[in-house]
Amino acid sequence: MQKTLLIIVLAALCLNFRATAQGQNIIKPLVIGDTIPNGIWKIPLQVINERLGKKTITLNDYHNKKLIILDFWATWCGTCIAKFPHIDSLNRAYQNQVQFILVNTSNRDSDKQKVRAFIGRYIANHQALSVPIIHQKKSFNSYFPCHVLPHYVWVGVDGRIKAITEWTEVNKQNIESLIADLPLNLPVKDW
């Protein structure tokens, strides 16, 4: 009797879990070679540094126009912050062909006002950045998960993921190769 009751309870739980999982939208993270789905291009992304007076941007603002390099960072990531000047100089050097976007992605940075204050202090002590800085957007971050920062996702003009790298690969040679539509043979950052 107890075994029968236990089996019935377990079966009910399994059916419940299956029904719950089927009812959820499961987002499949994008990998190299994937085309970014249309919906992602239009996700409004809140700009923290309000570059050029814009409070929001979309990836669609740059689609079919420029190579996009998403730079995932956090306020507590020293390497991320140290790379801001490098990213900014590349963004300025290739402003007609490449758009870098700094994507604050850490769960520890969930308070947008604190992140905005951090960026304000950074700019006051260093320089204004030509790169838009966006605050995390869970739906956006789900397509580009990362476990170790900094993390770079390279999106070609054709809308396909061309590379997922660490900071050492973000250099003039690799950018110029991609602009020239040469194949990239970069190590894949999978952590």
N, C-alpha and C positions, 0 to 999 in steps of 0.2 A: 504494500500500500504506500509506504513512504517513498519507495523507488519510483513508483508510478507518478506520485505527486511531484517529486523532484524533476522527473523527465518532462512533465507538463509545464512546470514553471520555467525550466530552461528553454523549452521550445518556444514558449510565449516571449521570453526575453530575446531570443534570437530573432524572432519575427519582428519584434519592436525595433531592435537595433538595425535590422536590414531596412525596414520602412523608413526609419529616421535618416539613415545614410543615403537612401535613394532620393529623399526629399531635399537634400542639400545640394547646392551648386558646388561641385568639386572643381577647383581651379588647378589646372595642370601647369606647373612651372614651365617656362619657355627654355629651350636649349638651343645651342648653335644650329643654325639651319632653319629654325622655325620662322615662319612669317608672323609678325605681330598681328593678332586679331584686330579687326576694325574697332571693336569696342574700347580697346586700350588706347587707341590713338585719340579718343575723345574724352578720356577721363580728365576732369578739371583738377589741376594740381596747384595747390596754394603756394604762392611764392612768398618766401620769408623776407627776402631782401628787396622786394618790390622793384626789381630791375626794370628800368625804362618805364616806370609807372604802372607796370602790370601786376595785378593782385593774383591772377591765375594764368596758367599757360596750359597747353595740351601738347602732347607729342606731335599731334597733327599740325601744329604751327611750323614744324620743321620737316614733316613727311614729304618725300620726293624732292626735297630741296638741299638737305645737308645730311652728312654722317652725324649720328647722335651717339654721344658717349655718356652713359649714365654712371655717375660716380656715387656709389652708396657709402655713406659716412655716418658718424655719430659724434656728439660733443665730447665723449669720453675717449675717443680714439685718437691718440697722439699722432700716429702715422697719417691718419686721414687729414688732420688739421695741418700738419707739416707739408702736405702735398697741395694745399690750396694755391699757393703762389705758382707752382709748376702747372697746375691745371688751368689757372687763370691766364698764364702766359701762352699756353698752347691754344686756349680759346681765342685770345686776341690775335695770335699769329695766323690762325686758320679760320677767322671769323666768317668768311664767305663760304667755306666748305664744311665746317664742323661746328656742332653745337654741343658743348658740355652742359650737363645738368647735374648739380649736386643734389642728391636725394638723401635727406635725413631719414634713416630707416630703423633706428633702434627703439625698442619698446621702452627703454629707460629715458628716452627723449619724447615721451608722449605729451608733455606740456609745451604747446606751441609758443607760448609767451617766453618761457625759459630759453628755448632754442633761439627765438628772435633776439632776446637779450644777449645771448652768447655771440651771435653773429654781429650784433651791434658793437660789442666789446672788441671782437676780432677786427672789424673794419676800423674802429677808432685807433687801435694799436698797430695796424698794418696798412692795408690799402683797401679801397673799394674793389669789389670783385665784379668782373664782367659776366660772370656765370650766374644764371638763375639758381637759386637755392630753394628747393621745395621741401615742405614738411611731409612727413610720412602719410601715406594713404594706404590703408590695409589692403584694399582691393588691388591697388597697383603693386604693392610690395609682394603680394602673393604670386604674381607672375614672374618676379625676379628675386627669388629667395637667396639669401646669403647668410653664411654662418660666421665668417671671419671678414673683418673690414680692414682696409678698404676693399671694395669690390667694384669691378667695372664691367658694364655690359655695352658692347659695341653694336650699334644698329646701323645697317647700311642704308643708303638712299633708297634702295628697293624695299625697305621695310623688313628685311630678314636679320636675325641675330647673326652677326659675323664672328664675334669672339666674346668670351667671358674670361676676364683676366684679373691678375693682381696688378698692383701699381707699377711694377718694374717693366711691364709691357707698354705702358702709356708713354710713348715717345714719338718724336718727329718721324723717324724711319717707318714705324708701323702705321702711323696716321697717313703719311704720304703714300704708302703702299695701298692702303684701302681707298684713298682718294683716286689713285690711278687704276682702281679696280683690279689690282693684283691679288692673287690668293694670299691669305694670311695663314701662316703655319705657326700659330702661337700656342704655347702650352695652355691647356684648359684649366682654369681654376674651378675645382669642383668641391671646395670646402668653404 
